[in-house]
Amino acid sequence: MEGILPLFKPAGLTSHDCVFRLRKILKTKKVGHTGTLDPDVTGVLPICIGKATKVAEYITDAGKAYLGEVTIGYSTTTEDASGEVVERKKVDRVITREEIMKVLQSLTGEVEQTPPMFSAVKVGGVRLYEYARKGIEVERPTRVVTIYSIELLDDREHFEGETISFRFQVRCSKGTYIRTLAVMIGERLGFPAHMSYLQRIQSASFTLEDCLTFEDIEAHMDNGTISEVLKPLEMALSHLPKLRINDKVAEKVKNGALLQTPDHLQTINGPIIAETDDGTALAIYAKHPNKPDLLKPVKVLRNEIE
């Protein structure tokens, strides 16, 4: 069994819980997820199976899109709806659409974020949520993430009430905390805030429309049609630059040969996919550290052309 299974992650399960359950359903151990989603978060979680586990990191590194909701008026320990209230401040004025749009615009581009204490980031080899559960506060590393776009999904011109909630859609780089983004939106409007809802709607090239539920997957296993819904590992690499190679070069690629860097890829610093004429990905290459005119294999995906 080989391929990528775009799972619709339900609320209440960790990403690891999903992997554990799928190993039982699919009757295979070689199953891996492509990035942690908090238990309360639903949506797109691509699962890699068999050889496709080799490309999991490239899905994790690709851009993501989310449908989120921020509630302004109080903040929580976890920065989402599951945490205990930390601070309350009634919204004592009307907030205009123009104000919100300006804040969203100010948060577009490169943004510094400090991960919440209840997160999977490691400090000193220990995940932050493990410190948080023991009541230990530690210094957290600030990271720079990229917010490609934020769209307000609310038609109101004026927002008022003791608490105010509105939804937004965000496209962002890996490592972005939407919980923290919600808090930042509130701060820039002058109020404590938290993320009250979140759904991942895209991960790399996989969208909600591609996703299957656990029930769907179980039905396909029962019917013997699971192979029909597995996506090829090439889908995980569709956003990366390609180097088309002929059969003669393909034989060398399978054996991990160095390749000459073609002119159109001279400026590429990230991963490059070596693929056959029919679009089969054979290996992942990158610039050679000491020989800039050569490409060095990072991972050989297939030892035989399939």
Backbone as CSV, one residue per row, in Angstrom:
resi,resn,N_x,N_y,N_z,CA_x,CA_y,CA_z,C_x,C_y,C_z
1,MET,0.853,-1.199,0.000,0.000,0.000,0.000,0.881,1.238,0.000
2,GLU,0.654,2.122,-0.941,1.477,3.339,-1.058,0.622,4.497,-1.543
3,GLY,0.801,5.645,-0.934,0.100,6.838,-1.392,-0.220,7.781,-0.251
4,ILE,-0.990,8.793,-0.576,-1.367,9.803,0.410,-2.876,9.783,0.569
5,LEU,-3.303,9.714,1.808,-4.715,9.668,2.140,-5.081,11.001,2.793
6,PRO,-5.808,11.861,2.095,-6.204,13.134,2.715,-7.356,12.879,3.696
7,LEU,-7.030,12.919,4.957,-8.012,12.626,6.005,-8.709,13.903,6.454
8,PHE,-10.034,13.802,6.673,-10.733,14.886,7.364,-10.621,14.583,8.848
9,LYS,-9.754,15.346,9.535,-9.551,15.099,10.962,-10.739,15.623,11.760
10,PRO,-11.369,14.749,12.549,-12.468,15.225,13.391,-11.937,15.884,14.658
11,ALA,-12.793,16.620,15.329,-12.420,17.222,16.609,-12.262,16.117,17.653
12,GLY,-11.399,16.361,18.630,-11.248,15.429,19.746,-10.105,14.456,19.615
13,LEU,-9.438,14.426,18.469,-8.309,13.522,18.264,-7.045,14.316,17.962
14,THR,-5.907,13.840,18.468,-4.625,14.413,18.071,-4.243,13.812,16.719
15,SER,-3.238,14.411,16.067,-2.748,13.856,14.804,-2.221,12.440,15.021
16,HIS,-1.565,12.218,16.171,-1.037,10.887,16.471,-2.171,9.877,16.672
17,ASP,-3.259,10.313,17.296,-4.433,9.441,17.454,-4.934,8.973,16.091
18,CYS,-4.928,9.901,15.128,-5.404,9.581,13.775,-4.510,8.527,13.124
19,VAL,-3.202,8.674,13.290,-2.251,7.704,12.735,-2.482,6.332,13.368
20,PHE,-2.633,6.300,14.676,-2.843,5.038,15.408,-4.099,4.323,14.903
21,ARG,-5.155,5.102,14.721,-6.419,4.513,14.260,-6.291,4.005,12.823
22,LEU,-5.596,4.754,11.974,-5.460,4.354,10.574,-4.575,3.124,10.414
23,ARG,-3.577,2.976,11.279,-2.761,1.760,11.227,-3.631,0.521,11.424
24,LYS,-4.613,0.636,12.319,-5.517,-0.491,12.564,-6.450,-0.715,11.372
25,ILE,-7.007,0.377,10.845,-7.965,0.254,9.735,-7.278,-0.283,8.478
26,LEU,-6.083,0.273,8.177,-5.383,-0.082,6.938,-4.536,-1.342,7.075
27,LYS,-4.365,-1.790,8.327,-3.563,-2.998,8.605,-2.122,-2.858,8.096
28,THR,-1.552,-1.698,8.336,-0.151,-1.454,7.985,0.469,-0.514,9.010
29,LYS,1.759,-0.705,9.273,2.443,0.122,10.274,3.037,1.391,9.680
30,LYS,3.325,1.361,8.367,4.031,2.491,7.756,3.051,3.606,7.420
31,VAL,2.663,4.343,8.448,1.688,5.431,8.326,2.242,6.636,9.090
32,GLY,2.208,7.801,8.476,2.703,9.005,9.153,1.877,10.224,8.800
33,HIS,1.715,11.144,9.760,0.964,12.377,9.470,1.912,13.473,8.988
34,THR,1.339,14.590,8.605,2.130,15.645,7.951,2.053,16.969,8.696
35,GLY,2.029,16.899,10.011,1.990,18.136,10.786,0.899,18.094,11.834
36,THR,1.245,18.518,13.028,0.329,18.421,14.162,-0.843,19.384,14.041
37,LEU,-2.038,18.852,14.244,-3.234,19.676,14.403,-3.727,19.493,15.829
38,ASP,-4.081,20.583,16.503,-4.595,20.490,17.866,-5.873,19.649,17.890
39,PRO,-6.156,18.991,19.017,-7.343,18.129,19.096,-8.650,18.819,18.702
40,ASP,-8.824,20.091,19.067,-10.078,20.786,18.760,-10.214,21.173,17.292
41,VAL,-9.110,21.146,16.561,-9.103,21.612,15.171,-9.522,20.483,14.237
42,THR,-10.372,20.812,13.268,-10.806,19.842,12.264,-10.168,20.182,10.919
43,GLY,-10.361,19.279,9.951,-9.969,19.622,8.590,-8.901,18.749,7.976
44,VAL,-8.182,19.317,7.023,-7.284,18.577,6.145,-6.030,18.105,6.873
45,LEU,-5.859,16.791,6.929,-4.654,16.194,7.498,-4.177,15.098,6.543
46,PRO,-3.274,15.434,5.604,-2.774,14.400,4.695,-1.988,13.339,5.467
47,ILE,-2.300,12.088,5.200,-1.639,10.957,5.848,-0.819,10.216,4.790
48,CYS,0.450,9.982,5.077,1.333,9.297,4.132,1.441,7.816,4.488
49,ILE,1.351,6.982,3.462,1.346,5.536,3.658,2.413,4.894,2.779
50,GLY,3.147,3.930,3.347,4.176,3.223,2.593,5.307,4.150,2.180
51,LYS,5.733,4.030,0.913,6.833,4.859,0.406,6.536,6.350,0.506
52,ALA,5.261,6.696,0.530,4.876,8.114,0.585,5.320,8.779,1.889
53,THR,5.665,7.982,2.920,6.157,8.587,4.163,7.469,9.342,3.918
54,LYS,8.158,9.014,2.826,9.405,9.707,2.489,9.178,11.172,2.142
55,VAL,7.959,11.517,1.740,7.699,12.893,1.293,6.859,13.685,2.295
56,ALA,6.602,13.100,3.476,5.748,13.764,4.469,6.246,15.168,4.800
57,GLU,7.565,15.326,4.938,8.111,16.632,5.346,7.839,17.727,4.323
58,TYR,7.674,17.336,3.046,7.458,18.338,2.002,6.018,18.844,2.008
59,ILE,5.107,18.013,2.503,3.743,18.499,2.734,3.740,19.410,3.957
60,THR,4.437,18.975,5.009,4.522,19.776,6.240,5.106,21.148,5.952
61,ASP,6.117,21.219,5.082,6.800,22.476,4.791,6.019,23.396,3.858
62,ALA,5.023,22.840,3.170,4.253,23.643,2.209,3.280,24.567,2.940
63,GLY,2.695,25.496,2.197,1.755,26.449,2.775,0.461,25.788,3.219
64,LYS,-0.230,26.467,4.120,-1.492,25.973,4.667,-2.550,27.072,4.540
65,ALA,-3.816,26.678,4.602,-4.916,27.639,4.642,-5.910,27.207,5.707
66,TYR,-6.451,28.184,6.416,-7.353,27.902,7.535,-8.573,28.804,7.489
67,LEU,-9.670,28.282,8.019,-10.859,29.071,8.324,-10.885,29.208,9.836
68,GLY,-10.747,30.438,10.312,-10.683,30.655,11.756,-11.723,31.644,12.239
69,GLU,-11.903,31.658,13.559,-12.786,32.639,14.183,-12.080,33.208,15.397
70,VAL,-12.080,34.522,15.509,-11.516,35.180,16.679,-12.672,35.724,17.527
71,THR,-12.574,35.544,18.827,-13.525,36.152,19.752,-12.777,37.156,20.606
72,ILE,-13.268,38.384,20.574,-12.635,39.502,21.280,-13.434,39.797,22.547
73,GLY,-12.718,39.968,23.664,-13.388,40.248,24.932,-12.772,39.497,26.086
74,TYR,-12.116,38.360,25.778,-11.371,37.654,26.830,-10.322,36.738,26.197
75,SER,-9.251,36.528,26.952,-8.167,35.655,26.498,-8.144,34.400,27.364
76,THR,-7.449,33.352,26.878,-7.392,32.087,27.606,-5.952,31.586,27.712
77,THR,-5.749,30.620,28.587,-4.408,30.056,28.807,-3.865,29.388,27.548
78,THR,-4.744,28.785,26.766,-4.325,28.034,25.583,-4.457,28.841,24.288
79,GLU,-4.985,30.057,24.406,-5.235,30.945,23.267,-6.378,30.451,22.384
80,ASP,-7.066,29.375,22.827,-8.245,28.910,22.101,-9.391,28.704,23.101
81,ALA,-10.494,28.150,22.619,-11.701,28.061,23.455,-11.596,27.028,24.558
82,SER,-10.592,26.142,24.503,-10.497,25.067,25.497,-9.814,25.500,26.794
83,GLY,-9.174,26.656,26.791,-8.398,27.082,27.953,-9.201,27.834,29.001
84,GLU,-8.557,28.057,30.146,-9.175,28.849,31.213,-9.005,30.330,30.906
85,VAL,-9.984,31.116,31.331,-9.951,32.556,31.059,-8.812,33.210,31.840
86,VAL,-8.031,34.015,31.142,-6.903,34.725,31.756,-7.274,36.178,32.035
87,GLU,-7.892,36.814,31.053,-8.229,38.240,31.186,-9.551,38.514,30.489
88,ARG,-10.393,39.322,31.134,-11.645,39.762,30.514,-11.631,41.280,30.373
89,LYS,-12.148,41.752,29.275,-12.326,43.191,29.086,-13.481,43.380,28.118
90,LYS,-14.602,43.880,28.631,-15.773,44.066,27.775,-15.441,44.995,26.610
91,VAL,-15.979,44.662,25.464,-15.806,45.547,24.303,-16.777,46.715,24.501
92,ASP,-16.222,47.859,24.883,-17.046,49.003,25.309,-17.221,50.051,24.221
93,ARG,-16.950,49.660,22.991,-17.123,50.601,21.887,-17.449,49.828,20.613
94,VAL,-17.899,50.548,19.621,-18.158,49.936,18.313,-16.834,49.803,17.567
95,ILE,-16.577,48.614,17.057,-15.391,48.396,16.221,-15.843,48.385,14.764
96,THR,-15.210,49.178,13.952,-15.645,49.298,12.558,-14.950,48.275,11.671
97,ARG,-15.583,48.014,10.565,-15.010,47.115,9.566,-13.647,47.638,9.094
98,GLU,-13.569,48.943,8.936,-12.321,49.565,8.470,-11.174,49.288,9.449
99,GLU,-11.473,49.380,10.762,-10.454,49.076,11.776,-9.935,47.649,11.642
100,ILE,-10.876,46.721,11.508,-10.500,45.309,11.405,-9.678,45.055,10.145
101,MET,-10.104,45.655,9.039,-9.380,45.469,7.777,-7.951,46.000,7.880
102,LYS,-7.778,47.114,8.567,-6.434,47.682,8.753,-5.555,46.757,9.593
103,VAL,-6.152,46.178,10.634,-5.407,45.241,11.491,-4.994,44.004,10.691
104,LEU,-5.915,43.448,9.917,-5.599,42.263,9.114,-4.494,42.582,8.092
105,GLN,-4.572,43.774,7.521,-3.539,44.178,6.568,-2.181,44.306,7.255
106,SER,-2.184,44.819,8.486,-0.929,45.017,9.226,-0.289,43.684,9.617
107,LEU,-1.088,42.629,9.648,-0.587,41.306,10.021,-0.268,40.438,8.797
108,THR,-0.328,41.031,7.615,-0.002,40.299,6.386,1.476,40.509,6.066
109,GLY,2.126,39.447,5.616,3.564,39.503,5.345,4.332,38.744,6.414
110,GLU,5.579,39.131,6.640,6.376,38.472,7.680,5.979,39.017,9.049
111,VAL,5.694,38.094,9.964,5.199,38.457,11.294,5.973,37.657,12.334
112,GLU,6.329,38.309,13.435,6.974,37.593,14.549,5.903,37.021,15.464
113,GLN,6.060,35.735,15.798,5.136,35.091,16.728,5.900,34.374,17.831
114,THR,5.340,34.415,19.020,5.855,33.608,20.133,4.864,32.487,20.358
115,PRO,5.296,31.227,20.214,4.346,30.122,20.361,3.709,30.089,21.740
116,PRO,2.437,29.684,21.821,1.767,29.595,23.122,2.388,28.503,23.990
117,MET,2.223,28.632,25.317,2.762,27.619,26.229,2.144,26.245,25.943
118,PHE,0.872,26.232,25.578,0.249,24.959,25.221,0.460,24.703,23.734
119,SER,1.688,24.312,23.386,2.022,23.986,21.998,3.080,22.907,21.989
120,ALA,3.334,22.353,20.784,4.249,21.213,20.663,5.693,21.635,20.427
121,VAL,5.967,22.938,20.441,7.340,23.416,20.259,8.203,22.918,21.421
122,LYS,9.426,22.481,21.093,10.329,21.977,22.129,11.276,23.067,22.620
123,VAL,11.449,23.133,23.921,12.449,23.992,24.561,13.238,23.099,25.507
124,GLY,14.539,23.014,25.286,15.361,22.130,26.110,14.969,20.672,25.981
125,GLY,14.498,20.292,24.792,14.126,18.910,24.538,12.775,18.505,25.087
126,VAL,12.050,19.454,25.685,10.733,19.160,26.276,9.680,20.022,25.581
127,ARG,8.544,19.422,25.231,7.486,20.178,24.569,6.861,21.184,25.537
128,LEU,6.529,22.352,24.997,6.007,23.427,25.843,4.764,23.001,26.623
129,TYR,3.884,22.200,25.995,2.658,21.819,26.720,2.961,20.960,27.945
130,GLU,4.113,20.265,27.920,4.486,19.471,29.096,4.875,20.385,30.253
131,TYR,5.597,21.471,29.943,5.889,22.482,30.973,4.577,23.091,31.481
132,ALA,3.693,23.449,30.530,2.450,24.141,30.882,1.587,23.306,31.819
133,ARG,1.530,21.996,31.565,0.709,21.119,32.405,1.229,21.047,33.832
134,LYS,2.545,21.304,33.999,3.138,21.309,35.340,3.154,22.709,35.951
135,GLY,2.599,23.669,35.218,2.562,25.041,35.715,3.892,25.756,35.631
136,ILE,4.789,25.263,34.775,6.118,25.878,34.632,6.125,26.802,33.418
137,GLU,6.488,28.051,33.633,6.594,29.034,32.543,8.049,29.093,32.104
138,VAL,8.306,28.905,30.812,9.678,28.970,30.295,9.751,30.009,29.177
139,GLU,10.961,30.474,28.918,11.152,31.437,27.834,10.943,30.732,26.507
140,ARG,10.119,31.329,25.662,9.777,30.692,24.386,10.461,31.408,23.232
141,PRO,10.918,30.657,22.245,11.599,31.265,21.110,10.615,31.979,20.190
142,THR,10.956,33.191,19.806,10.135,33.924,18.836,10.538,33.480,17.441
143,ARG,9.554,33.286,16.591,9.846,32.853,15.221,9.195,33.820,14.226
144,VAL,9.752,33.867,13.040,9.182,34.687,11.968,8.409,33.769,11.028
145,VAL,7.138,34.069,10.823,6.295,33.298,9.906,5.773,34.244,8.826
146,THR,5.205,33.674,7.786,4.673,34.497,6.698,3.171,34.295,6.577
147,ILE,2.450,35.401,6.644,1.006,35.393,6.396,0.816,35.902,4.968
148,TYR,0.416,35.017,4.081,0.277,35.405,2.672,-0.965,36.248,2.436
149,SER,-2.047,35.913,3.126,-3.283,36.695,2.986,-4.219,36.406,4.150
150,ILE,-4.999,37.418,4.529,-6.083,37.236,5.509,-7.323,37.901,4.923
151,GLU,-8.404,37.133,4.862,-9.657,37.651,4.305,-10.718,37.643,5.395
152,LEU,-11.385,38.761,5.595,-12.468,38.857,6.571,-13.719,38.225,5.983
153,LEU,-14.293,37.237,6.678,-15.486,36.539,6.182,-16.717,36.999,6.961
154,ASP,-16.962,38.281,6.924,-18.074,38.867,7.664,-18.476,40.153,6.949
155,ASP,-19.769,40.309,6.678,-20.250,41.460,5.892,-20.570,42.695,6.724
156,ARG,-20.511,42.575,8.052,-20.909,43.714,8.891,-19.988,44.919,8.716
157,GLU,-20.576,46.095,8.837,-19.793,47.333,8.813,-19.403,47.755,10.224
158,HIS,-20.240,47.361,11.204,-19.982,47.713,12.598,-20.130,46.470,13.467
159,PHE,-19.223,46.321,14.436,-19.203,45.170,15.323,-19.350,45.670,16.760
160,GLU,-20.382,45.195,17.458,-20.580,45.661,18.827,-21.159,44.572,19.712
161,GLY,-20.954,44.732,21.030,-21.388,43.751,22.018,-20.275,43.580,23.049
162,GLU,-20.596,42.947,24.188,-19.581,42.751,25.229,-18.439,41.877,24.730
163,THR,-18.773,40.910,23.881,-17.751,40.152,23.149,-18.124,40.213,21.673
164,ILE,-17.114,40.139,20.824,-17.329,40.209,19.377,-16.588,39.048,18.730
165,SER,-17.267,38.356,17.826,-16.633,37.265,17.090,-16.773,37.505,15.597
166,PHE,-15.738,37.155,14.857,-15.847,37.185,13.388,-14.885,36.159,12.799
167,ARG,-15.242,35.665,11.636,-14.450,34.633,10.969,-13.539,35.241,9.903
168,PHE,-12.467,34.518,9.639,-11.499,34.965,8.631,-10.878,33.739,7.973
169,GLN,-10.340,33.949,6.781,-9.602,32.889,6.092,-8.167,33.353,5.929
170,VAL,-7.228,32.486,6.280,-5.822,32.872,6.239,-5.011,31.840,5.479
171,ARG,-4.095,32.324,4.656,-3.106,31.471,3.987,-1.750,31.831,4.566
172,CYS,-0.984,30.818,4.970,0.221,31.105,5.736,1.293,30.047,5.528
173,SER,2.485,30.357,6.017,3.603,29.422,5.939,3.503,28.396,7.050
174,LYS,4.351,27.380,6.965,4.410,26.386,8.036,4.869,27.070,9.326
175,GLY,4.446,26.536,10.453,4.876,27.082,11.740,4.032,28.224,12.260
176,THR,3.017,28.643,11.482,2.146,29.741,11.922,1.137,29.226,12.935
177,TYR,1.008,29.932,14.051,-0.016,29.602,15.044,-1.215,30.521,14.825
178,ILE,-2.331,29.941,14.385,-3.525,30.748,14.144,-4.100,31.215,15.477
179,ARG,-3.918,30.408,16.534,-4.332,30.846,17.881,-3.651,32.157,18.246
180,THR,-2.343,32.191,18.002,-1.570,33.391,18.337,-1.960,34.551,17.430
181,LEU,-2.267,34.235,16.168,-2.721,35.276,15.243,-4.018,35.903,15.750
182,ALA,-4.934,35.083,16.267,-6.196,35.602,16.814,-5.934,36.532,17.993
183,VAL,-5.006,36.142,18.857,-4.632,36.984,20.004,-4.044,38.308,19.517
184,MET,-3.216,38.250,18.478,-2.589,39.458,17.936,-3.633,40.402,17.325
185,ILE,-4.658,39.810,16.684,-5.740,40.640,16.129,-6.422,41.401,17.257
186,GLY,-6.727,40.686,18.340,-7.369,41.342,19.483,-6.504,42.425,20.089
187,GLU,-5.217,42.134,20.268,-4.291,43.118,20.857,-4.262,44.401,20.042
188,ARG,-4.250,44.259,18.726,-4.161,45.459,17.871,-5.473,46.239,17.841
189,LEU,-6.560,45.576,18.263,-7.835,46.282,18.402,-8.026,46.808,19.829
190,GLY,-7.090,46.435,20.728,-7.113,46.950,22.094,-7.825,46.079,23.109
191,PHE,-8.024,44.792,22.781,-8.766,43.912,23.681,-8.125,42.522,23.750
192,PRO,-8.317,41.827,24.896,-7.878,40.424,24.946,-8.743,39.599,23.996
193,ALA,-8.155,38.538,23.440,-8.898,37.735,22.464,-8.377,36.306,22.461
194,HIS,-9.124,35.433,21.820,-8.689,34.051,21.638,-9.302,33.509,20.353
195,MET,-8.797,32.379,19.914,-9.335,31.717,18.728,-10.477,30.806,19.168
196,SER,-11.674,31.057,18.677,-12.846,30.301,19.118,-13.241,29.181,18.162
197,TYR,-12.625,29.135,16.991,-12.914,28.049,16.040,-11.774,27.999,15.036
198,LEU,-11.437,26.763,14.596,-10.410,26.642,13.561,-10.620,25.366,12.761
199,GLN,-10.524,25.518,11.446,-10.537,24.372,10.540,-9.463,24.584,9.484
200,ARG,-8.629,23.563,9.286,-7.645,23.653,8.198,-8.349,23.276,6.902
201,ILE,-8.302,24.153,5.919,-9.032,23.922,4.664,-8.100,23.535,3.524
202,GLN,-6.787,23.671,3.737,-5.840,23.237,2.711,-4.474,22.969,3.340
203,SER,-3.791,21.928,2.841,-2.419,21.618,3.232,-1.697,21.190,1.970
204,ALA,-0.694,21.977,1.553,-0.034,21.777,0.260,-1.115,21.824,-0.819
205,SER,-1.225,20.789,-1.652,-2.227,20.818,-2.728,-3.524,20.113,-2.333
206,PHE,-3.630,19.664,-1.088,-4.806,18.913,-0.635,-5.827,19.852,0.009
207,THR,-7.095,19.714,-0.396,-8.162,20.575,0.105,-9.246,19.735,0.786
208,LEU,-10.218,20.420,1.371,-11.336,19.731,2.026,-12.059,18.798,1.059
209,GLU,-12.155,19.210,-0.210,-12.863,18.402,-1.210,-12.185,17.052,-1.437
210,ASP,-10.880,16.977,-1.164,-10.136,15.726,-1.349,-10.320,14.760,-0.180
211,CYS,-10.810,15.258,0.958,-10.715,14.504,2.214,-11.748,13.402,2.373
212,LEU,-11.323,12.370,3.095,-12.169,11.240,3.464,-12.277,11.177,4.984
213,THR,-13.419,10.751,5.474,-13.589,10.528,6.909,-13.106,9.115,7.262
214,PHE,-12.986,8.830,8.549,-12.637,7.474,8.974,-13.662,6.464,8.460
215,GLU,-14.918,6.872,8.463,-15.984,5.978,8.004,-15.834,5.673,6.514
216,ASP,-15.474,6.706,5.732,-15.240,6.496,4.297,-14.105,5.486,4.074
217,ILE,-13.039,5.663,4.846,-11.851,4.805,4.688,-12.176,3.363,5.064
218,GLU,-12.922,3.190,6.153,-13.322,1.840,6.557,-14.172,1.173,5.481
219,ALA,-15.054,1.946,4.861,-15.913,1.403,3.798,-15.073,0.971,2.596
220,HIS,-14.079,1.783,2.223,-13.208,1.428,1.103,-12.383,0.178,1.411
221,MET,-11.953,0.034,2.662,-11.220,-1.177,3.042,-12.126,-2.405,2.941
222,ASP,-13.365,-2.269,3.410,-14.318,-3.375,3.354,-14.627,-3.777,1.913
223,ASN,-14.670,-2.766,1.026,-15.039,-3.015,-0.378,-13.832,-3.338,-1.260
224,GLY,-12.631,-3.262,-0.680,-11.430,-3.532,-1.470,-11.100,-2.444,-2.471
225,THR,-11.557,-1.202,-2.204,-11.341,-0.099,-3.159,-10.418,0.978,-2.609
226,ILE,-9.670,0.665,-1.559,-8.843,1.695,-0.917,-7.803,2.266,-1.877
227,SER,-7.275,1.431,-2.777,-6.244,1.914,-3.705,-6.783,2.996,-4.640
228,GLU,-8.094,3.003,-4.851,-8.708,3.986,-5.751,-8.729,5.390,-5.148
229,VAL,-8.639,5.491,-3.826,-8.722,6.813,-3.186,-7.368,7.307,-2.665
230,LEU,-6.344,6.464,-2.777,-5.007,6.907,-2.379,-4.444,7.831,-3.451
231,LYS,-3.940,8.976,-3.045,-3.344,9.927,-3.985,-1.872,9.573,-4.187
232,PRO,-1.341,9.751,-5.399,0.067,9.443,-5.636,0.985,10.376,-4.856
233,LEU,2.147,9.901,-4.445,3.070,10.736,-3.664,3.486,11.981,-4.431
234,GLU,3.373,11.953,-5.768,3.706,13.135,-6.579,2.864,14.355,-6.203
235,MET,1.641,14.113,-5.687,0.782,15.242,-5.294,1.403,16.044,-4.161
236,ALA,2.187,15.367,-3.327,2.842,16.046,-2.205,3.961,16.958,-2.680
237,LEU,4.418,16.727,-3.915,5.570,17.458,-4.447,5.174,18.416,-5.564
238,SER,3.881,18.563,-5.805,3.414,19.326,-6.968,3.816,20.796,-6.922
239,HIS,4.066,21.317,-5.717,4.415,22.733,-5.579,5.908,23.001,-5.758
240,LEU,6.699,21.942,-5.960,8.157,22.088,-6.051,8.621,22.080,-7.503
241,PRO,9.762,22.743,-7.793,10.279,22.769,-9.175,10.689,21.380,-9.647
242,LYS,10.548,21.151,-10.952,10.798,19.823,-11.519,11.973,19.835,-12.498
243,LEU,12.668,18.695,-12.540,13.720,18.448,-13.526,13.301,17.199,-14.296
244,ARG,12.903,17.367,-15.557,12.450,16.250,-16.387,13.671,15.509,-16.931
245,ILE,13.701,14.192,-16.756,14.866,13.410,-17.167,14.439,12.265,-18.094
246,ASN,15.375,11.835,-18.952,15.083,10.719,-19.857,15.430,9.392,-19.182
247,ASP,15.141,8.288,-19.887,15.330,6.957,-19.301,16.785,6.674,-18.942
248,LYS,17.711,7.174,-19.768,19.134,6.923,-19.520,19.581,7.586,-18.213
249,VAL,19.166,8.860,-18.034,19.510,9.586,-16.808,18.762,8.988,-15.612
250,ALA,17.556,8.491,-15.870,16.755,7.910,-14.789,17.484,6.745,-14.123
251,GLU,18.184,5.941,-14.928,18.941,4.815,-14.365,19.990,5.321,-13.380
252,LYS,20.629,6.440,-13.715,21.645,7.024,-12.831,21.003,7.599,-11.565
253,VAL,19.862,8.242,-11.760,19.157,8.841,-10.622,18.767,7.778,-9.594
254,LYS,18.323,6.615,-10.055,17.935,5.525,-9.151,19.103,5.079,-8.281
255,ASN,20.318,5.301,-8.811,21.524,4.907,-8.072,22.164,6.084,-7.328
256,GLY,21.447,7.213,-7.262,21.928,8.342,-6.469,23.015,9.172,-7.113
257,ALA,22.999,9.265,-8.450,24.044,10.024,-9.160,23.874,11.527,-8.991
258,LEU,24.994,12.260,-9.061,24.948,13.715,-9.138,24.461,14.108,-10.525
259,LEU,23.775,15.255,-10.609,23.279,15.754,-11.892,23.762,17.170,-12.131
260,GLN,23.941,17.515,-13.396,24.282,18.885,-13.765,23.069,19.775,-13.524
261,THR,23.293,20.972,-12.983,22.187,21.899,-12.747,21.821,22.602,-14.046
262,PRO,20.609,22.409,-14.571,20.218,23.097,-15.808,20.038,24.601,-15.562
263,ASP,20.115,25.354,-16.639,20.046,26.825,-16.525,18.784,27.297,-15.813
264,HIS,17.638,26.680,-16.098,16.380,27.195,-15.541,16.230,26.908,-14.039
265,LEU,17.146,26.115,-13.464,17.083,25.819,-12.033,18.284,26.382,-11.259
266,GLN,19.084,27.215,-11.924,20.294,27.750,-11.293,19.988,28.567,-10.044
267,THR,18.856,29.258,-10.030,18.542,30.154,-8.900,17.729,29.471,-7.793
268,ILE,17.409,28.202,-7.971,16.605,27.472,-6.971,17.504,26.969,-5.849
269,ASN,17.140,27.286,-4.611,17.935,26.852,-3.458,17.282,25.704,-2.677
270,GLY,16.011,25.472,-2.923,15.302,24.427,-2.191,15.296,23.109,-2.938
271,PRO,14.413,22.192,-2.538,14.339,20.882,-3.175,13.864,20.958,-4.625
272,ILE,14.381,20.028,-5.450,14.026,19.911,-6.867,13.676,18.453,-7.131
273,ILE,12.595,18.222,-7.848,12.126,16.860,-8.099,12.624,16.373,-9.454
274,ALA,13.341,15.245,-9.451,13.742,14.598,-10.694,12.624,13.642,-11.092
275,GLU,12.015,13.888,-12.266,10.878,13.082,-12.679,11.015,12.602,-14.118
276,THR,10.343,11.490,-14.423,10.370,10.924,-15.764,9.376,11.664,-16.654
277,ASP,9.362,11.297,-17.948,8.478,11.975,-18.897,7.003,11.842,-18.548
278,ASP,6.648,10.744,-17.861,5.240,10.567,-17.496,4.891,11.176,-16.136
279,GLY,5.847,11.927,-15.543,5.573,12.620,-14.283,5.822,11.813,-13.026
280,THR,6.476,10.643,-13.175,6.810,9.844,-11.996,8.024,10.438,-11.284
281,ALA,7.868,10.757,-10.014,8.971,11.328,-9.231,9.924,10.217,-8.814
282,LEU,11.212,10.357,-9.192,12.201,9.333,-8.846,13.036,9.718,-7.638
283,ALA,13.344,11.018,-7.519,14.232,11.442,-6.429,14.047,12.921,-6.151
284,ILE,14.497,13.301,-4.966,14.506,14.714,-4.582,15.959,15.167,-4.520
285,TYR,16.255,16.230,-5.238,17.617,16.765,-5.315,17.680,18.156,-4.685
286,ALA,18.911,18.593,-4.420,19.171,19.953,-3.942,20.555,20.359,-4.431
287,LYS,20.838,21.656,-4.359,22.151,22.147,-4.788,23.258,21.460,-3.986
288,HIS,24.324,21.085,-4.667,25.479,20.489,-4.001,26.135,21.553,-3.121
289,PRO,26.469,21.245,-1.867,27.015,22.268,-0.959,28.361,22.848,-1.409
290,ASN,29.142,22.060,-2.140,30.481,22.522,-2.546,30.637,22.728,-4.041
291,LYS,29.675,22.235,-4.818,29.772,22.344,-6.281,28.456,22.919,-6.814
292,PRO,28.370,24.250,-6.903,27.102,24.905,-7.256,26.550,24.535,-8.626
293,ASP,27.398,23.961,-9.498,26.911,23.572,-10.828,26.303,22.170,-10.824
294,LEU,26.303,21.512,-9.647,25.784,20.154,-9.561,24.624,20.050,-8.567
295,LEU,23.754,19.075,-8.820,22.661,18.750,-7.902,22.979,17.433,-7.215
296,LYS,22.709,17.393,-5.913,22.995,16.208,-5.107,21.683,15.580,-4.646
297,PRO,21.559,14.240,-4.709,20.299,13.618,-4.257,20.107,13.752,-2.746
298,VAL,18.900,14.117,-2.351,18.527,14.184,-0.937,17.809,12.896,-0.540
299,LYS,16.898,12.453,-1.416,16.159,11.207,-1.193,15.879,10.554,-2.536
300,VAL,16.174,9.255,-2.659,15.728,8.478,-3.807,14.378,7.877,-3.433
301,LEU,13.351,8.214,-4.217,11.986,7.789,-3.884,11.649,6.429,-4.463
302,ARG,12.200,6.162,-5.625,11.894,4.887,-6.291,13.163,4.329,-6.889
303,ASN,13.464,3.090,-6.573,14.648,2.439,-7.116,14.395,1.787,-8.465
304,GLU,13.112,1.683,-8.802,12.735,1.182,-10.122,11.671,2.106,-10.697
305,ILE,11.736,2.335,-11.990,10.702,3.139,-12.633,9.411,2.335,-12.642
306,GLU,8.334,2.926,-12.097,7.083,2.180,-11.981,6.060,2.707,-12.989
